[in-house]
Amino acid sequence: MDHLRDTARAPDAPGRIVVLGIGNLLWADEGFGVRCVEALQRDWEFAPHVSLIDGGTQGLYLIQHVQEADALLIFDAVDYGLAPGTLREVRDDEVPRFMGAKKMSLHQTGFQEVLSLAQFTGKYPAQVLLIGCQPQELEDYGGSLRPVVKAAMGEALTRGLAELARWGAQPRQRQAPLAPRDAVTLDELALAAYEAQRPGADAACRIGDERFLPRTEA
């Protein structure tokens, strides 16, 4: 990835660049998008005009970030109907902007509505890239990414970094550790801590986790 450091900003490169990770960390592979942004921030630094955002499940509250972006990179778990862990890129006008019979994104925030509203207001990014990953498991509350989906993160980040470099984000490998206060995710929800703290199956039902849904005594 060292070649990314020397990528010159193209004359027509956009101004404000926003990187959004969409999804819910608490539902297994639904956390793919957020984990990608978390990893980007942990290992890379970018030019001042680049914002990395844990979009979580904020839905329409993300509208301001979309409106301010000249270029928008989205990481998300997407049901493409493909094999688990498969990555697929969708660009610009191909990114769904309106609700259809079937949601493109798996979570319930309706990010298509966010894009549609931004377009309606006339403040829509000139360039949009969605890097989506086909999930394997969603019905595991408190669970983490499945191995096949976690393995896909490396390629997803490689693709995202290449696009960010082309857009003029000036990615460079981080030299000093990220300060916890600056992290997009809380320390307790960072991938390593999140996985290490999860109780075994004998102590926590796989449709619930006492860290988030405390058990009650009968």
C-alpha positions as a printed Julia matrix, in Angstrom:
218×3 Matrix{Float64}:
   0.0     0.0     0.0
   2.98    2.32    0.09
   2.24    3.45   -3.44
  -0.82    5.25   -2.09
   1.36    7.76   -0.29
   2.78    9.04   -3.54
  -0.55    9.36   -5.35
  -0.85   12.95   -6.53
  -4.2    14.66   -6.24
  -5.87   14.87   -9.62
  -6.66   18.38  -10.88
 -10.37   17.57  -10.9
 -10.37   15.81   -7.54
 -13.35   16.75   -5.36
 -13.14   18.82   -2.22
 -14.91   17.32    0.78
 -14.59   13.54    1.03
 -16.8    11.57    3.41
 -16.31    7.9     4.3
 -19.36    6.31    5.91
 -19.59    2.94    7.62
 -23.22    1.87    7.82
 -24.66   -0.89    9.99
 -25.16   -2.28   13.49
 -22.18   -3.74   15.34
 -24.46   -5.78   17.59
 -25.86   -7.99   14.82
 -22.93  -10.02   13.55
 -22.18   -9.29    9.87
 -24.37   -6.19   10.0
 -21.32   -4.48   11.51
 -19.21   -4.86    8.36
 -19.41   -1.22    7.28
 -18.59    0.21   10.68
 -15.71   -2.23   11.14
 -14.23   -1.1     7.82
 -14.23    2.56    8.88
 -12.84    1.58   12.27
  -9.93   -0.24   10.59
  -9.3     2.62    8.17
  -9.04    5.11   10.99
  -6.85    2.82   13.1
  -4.25    2.23   10.39
  -4.43    5.26    8.1
  -4.4     9.04    8.15
  -5.9    11.32    5.54
  -5.92   14.9     4.35
  -7.91   17.43    6.44
 -10.78   17.49    3.93
 -11.55   13.8     4.6
 -14.07   12.74    7.27
 -14.45    9.17    8.54
 -17.83    8.55   10.15
 -19.4     5.67   12.01
 -22.85    6.01   10.47
 -24.22    3.16   12.53
 -28.0     3.12   12.27
 -28.5     6.88   12.35
 -30.64    6.95    9.23
 -31.79   10.43    8.25
 -29.44   12.0    10.79
 -26.69   11.26    8.25
 -28.18   13.64    5.7
 -25.83   16.5     6.59
 -22.78   14.33    5.95
 -24.07   13.3     2.53
 -24.98   16.87    1.62
 -21.55   18.24    2.5
 -19.68   15.58    0.52
 -18.24   16.1    -2.94
 -17.25   12.42   -2.92
 -18.87    9.76   -0.76
 -17.48    6.3     0.01
 -19.87    3.89    1.72
 -19.05    0.56    3.35
 -22.03   -1.63    4.16
 -23.41   -5.16    4.42
 -25.54   -5.64    1.33
 -27.77   -8.51    0.29
 -26.67   -9.08   -3.29
 -27.83  -12.69   -3.25
 -24.24  -13.84   -3.68
 -21.94  -16.13   -1.71
 -21.12  -14.86    1.81
 -18.07  -12.63    1.86
 -18.46  -11.57   -1.78
 -17.68   -7.91   -2.42
 -19.44   -5.83   -5.02
 -19.02   -2.17   -5.93
 -21.86    0.09   -6.96
 -21.16    3.56   -8.28
 -22.88    6.89   -8.72
 -26.32    6.6   -10.29
 -26.36    2.84   -9.76
 -26.52    3.33   -6.0
 -30.21    3.02   -5.16
 -31.73    6.29   -3.99
 -35.34    5.31   -3.52
 -37.21    2.71   -1.54
 -38.13   -0.38   -3.51
 -39.84   -3.66   -2.84
 -36.59   -4.94   -1.38
 -34.12   -2.89    0.59
 -30.58   -2.96   -0.71
 -29.14   -2.49    2.75
 -29.89   -5.05    5.44
 -30.39   -2.78    8.4
 -33.5    -0.72    9.07
 -32.18    2.81    8.75
 -33.25    3.37    5.15
 -30.05    4.89    3.81
 -31.65    4.97    0.35
 -33.97    7.64    1.74
 -30.96    9.65    2.88
 -29.5     9.61   -0.62
 -32.89   10.43   -2.12
 -33.38   13.4     0.21
 -29.89   14.72   -0.54
 -30.63   14.53   -4.25
 -33.97   16.28   -3.74
 -32.28   19.16   -1.92
 -29.77   19.53   -4.74
 -26.84   18.72   -2.46
 -25.67   15.36   -3.72
 -22.06   14.12   -4.04
 -20.54   14.28   -7.5
 -19.06   10.82   -6.94
 -20.45    7.96   -4.86
 -18.97    4.52   -4.34
 -20.61    1.78   -2.32
 -18.43   -1.18   -1.35
 -20.82   -3.82   -0.11
 -20.19   -7.25    1.33
 -22.61  -10.16    1.23
 -23.21  -11.25    4.85
 -23.38  -14.77    6.17
 -25.11  -14.28    9.53
 -27.33  -11.53   10.89
 -29.45  -13.26   13.53
 -26.77  -13.31   16.23
 -27.29  -10.47   18.66
 -24.01   -9.58   20.33
 -22.14  -11.61   17.73
 -19.22  -10.47   15.6
 -18.33  -10.73   11.94
 -18.23  -14.26   10.61
 -14.75  -15.37    9.43
 -15.64  -15.18    5.72
 -16.93  -11.63    6.11
 -14.04  -10.54    8.32
 -11.63  -11.93    5.71
 -13.29   -9.77    3.06
 -12.43   -6.59    4.94
  -8.84   -6.57    3.67
  -9.89   -6.46    0.03
 -12.67   -3.98    0.78
 -10.17   -1.63    2.43
  -7.71   -2.03   -0.45
 -10.41   -1.03   -2.91
 -11.56    1.83   -0.73
  -8.05    3.19   -0.23
  -7.36    3.07   -3.96
 -10.49    5.09   -4.63
  -9.74    7.55   -1.85
  -6.26    8.08   -3.26
  -7.75    8.73   -6.68
 -10.13   11.24   -5.15
  -7.27   13.09   -3.49
  -7.67   11.9     0.1
  -3.88   11.5     0.44
  -3.95    8.28    2.52
  -0.79    7.5     4.47
  -0.14    4.79    6.98
  -0.57    5.99   10.54
   2.74    6.46   12.36
   1.44    7.07   15.88
  -1.35    5.07   17.53
  -4.81    6.57   17.34
  -5.86    8.3    20.54
  -8.9     6.5    22.04
 -10.8     9.76   22.33
 -10.55   10.24   18.56
 -11.76    6.76   17.61
 -15.01    6.41   15.67
 -16.05    3.52   17.94
 -15.96    3.29   21.72
 -13.13    1.27   23.25
 -15.62   -1.34   24.51
 -17.03   -1.83   21.01
 -13.72   -1.95   19.12
 -13.45   -5.26   17.29
 -10.82   -6.96   19.46
 -12.42   -5.96   22.77
 -15.9    -6.75   21.53
 -14.95  -10.28   20.52
 -12.84  -10.95   23.61
 -15.58   -9.95   26.03
 -18.4   -12.0    24.58
 -19.49  -14.82   26.89
 -19.49  -18.39   25.62
 -22.63  -20.05   24.28
 -23.23  -21.74   27.64
 -23.47  -18.37   29.37
 -25.28  -16.27   26.79
 -28.09  -17.17   24.46
 -27.1   -16.65   20.88
 -30.12  -14.43   20.31
 -29.02  -12.19   23.14
 -25.92  -11.1    25.03
 -26.02  -10.06   28.69
 -23.64   -7.2    27.96
 -26.52   -5.57   26.11
 -29.63   -7.42   27.34
 -29.06   -8.23   31.03
 -30.48  -11.55   32.1
 -33.1   -11.55   34.83
 -33.34  -14.17   37.54
 -36.4   -16.41   37.39
